[in-house]
């Protein structure tokens, strides 16, 4: 069967460590005489990650190695979220939907939430927009309270690049984004006890 993208992560063994990095494309110039600063805030924002798997024997290692090689370096993509945050800290009940087409940038208006809910989402919770090849992962920057009309406004990082359709689903659990490897080269180690060591790095897939 042909391999299709984005791929899901293998589930035989989880990560021993995961470093997530939020990168903003900003620049700063500074006067060498007064130290006065001028910041240039560009629109580029993306997730980056460094992942390490625990030492494992070949039966488990080969599952991950085959998966990594199936990505063909930077060509293929995969879905991944924060494994420690499968559920929100808030109480995101109801059926949250995008309210209004054409929304891009750092805020998103939604409706369909349970009315009059304080802390519907908490700062640091994740949402996902789109699925599969269109999935994007966003972090909520402030607590979200829902009014009597079931509407709320989310402040997000990274900003929305492609406007989601009106009434499209806002995913609030088991959230993932789309990633690709940040190198065309993959390495792994094998020690004298035949334990395999696998690490790799990834960046958000932006098209």
Secondary structure, DSSP 4 states (H G I P E B T S, - for coil): ----SSBPPP-SS-EEEEEEEEEEEEEEEE-TTT--EEEEEEEEEEEEEEEEEPPB-HHHHHHHHHHHHHTTTTTS-EEE--TT-SS-SS---EEEEE-SS---EEEEEEEEEPSSEEEEE-TT-EEEES-GGG-EEEEE-S-EEE-TTS-EEEEEEEEESSPPPTT-BEE-SS--EEEEES-S---EEE-TT--EEEEEEEEE---
